[in-house]
């Protein structure tokens, strides 16, 4: 895979972030999502790669979203798998909240999990706790393992959980164990990545969210030396049938090598709204400011990029 793709892919997430940020706080999540998707698709068309979306919105002939099977790139260059979420946190943008991102991940063809857009149970940690967690173990056992790995007491461990009724049991067990909890309303990609950066104060992620977000987070954590485990949670017979057609064993615990194989992968994200890791888009009189993160697993390089974009010279966010 071409290393130059790292910088090319940042252009994609920057465009999606700039387009969707216009809708921040306006209560219109669908419009924000559509803006991010359109901008991302337009810039993807300029990228020298032969990409295929392997996990996303489902197989469709026409869709406003980037869907499974869609071809991305200009048709030249390496053949790659793509996992993408043009706007991770549509509700966040609609309400003007924290940690909305435009995110994507790529790997060489055949190296990303090919699965439907469905729920996935997840547990994620940063580098210090790699090899110590097991999503089939209890909440308490995982907390103790992370505490030991990070040389702290369980009472000092910070766990991030999506604030959903389905997570009441997890939240109760975390409180009974005495751990500290950070409840988030949306954005579990950012939450998973935060476990790998000390300054965010997050030690572990628990709970279920989208499968595409799980694969994207797996690529990010592969680049950072962290770990995520997952298990698909079908909600209908249709989802079960789709998994069977894709050759996926539903009961299987998905580990890093199941989610992203090989020694190379690239992750890119641009902040749409402010968060612990990335600043959100700011609009000035004639330009927009972006803050992005791009990482490559093979080299271990992690780059934070500040971008200044002329809205007069590039009003449609694309310059071919």
C-alpha positions, 0 to 999 in steps of 0.5 A: 500500500502506498504510504502517500495515501496517508496524506491523501486520505486526510483530504477526504476526512477534512472535506467531510468535516468541513461540510458537516460542521456547517450543520452543528447545533442546528438539529438536522442530523440527516442533513449533516450526514448527507453533507459529510457523505457527499463531500467524502465521495467527491474527494475519494474520486480524486484519490489514486486507489481502487477501493471497495467499501467492505463494511458500511451501510449495506449492499445497495444500488443507490444510497445517500451513504457509502454502502457495502460494495461501493467502489471508491478512488479514481481506479488507479493504484493499490486495491484496498478495503475501506471501512468508513463513517462519513460522520461518526456522531450525527446526533452530536453534530445536531446538538452541538456536542463533543467528539463528532468525527469524520473517519475512515480506515483502509487496508490491503484488499482482503484484510478488513472484516467484511460484515453487515452494518449491525451491532457489535459488542466491544471492549477496547484498551490502549497499549499498556493493557494489550493481551490482558482483556477478554470480552468473555470475562466479567466486567470486574475481571477486566477492570482488575486486569487493566488496573494491574497492567496500568499500575493503579487501583480499580477505583482509579480506572476510567471506563467509557460506556455509551449511555444507553438502556442496553448498558444498564447492567454494565454501568451497574457492575462498573459502579459496584466494582468502584470504577470511575465511569465516563458516560457518552451519548454517541461516538464510540470510535473516539471513545475507543481511540481515547484509550490509547492516549494518556491525556484523555484519561480513559482506560477501557471501553465497554459496550455495544455500538456499530460494527463499522465503527468497531472495524474503524476503531480496530485499525486505529488501535492497530496503528497505536498498539492497542487492542479491541475485541468484538462480537456481532449482535444480530437484531433480526433474521435478516442480519443473521442471514446476511452474516451467514452469506458473508461466512461470518460465525455470529458467536465468534469473538472477533479479535484484532486479527479478525477485524484487521489482518496484515501488517499495514493499515491506515486510519484518518479522522478529522474533528467535526466538533471539539473533543478530547483528542481533536478540535472541531472545525472553526470557520473564519471570514474566508477560511476554515480550520481543521484538526486531523489525525492520520496513522499508519500501522506499518510505520507506527507513525502518528500525525496530528495535522492542522489545516487551513482551507480557503473557502473562496479558492476551494468552495466545493472542498475539492480541487482536482 
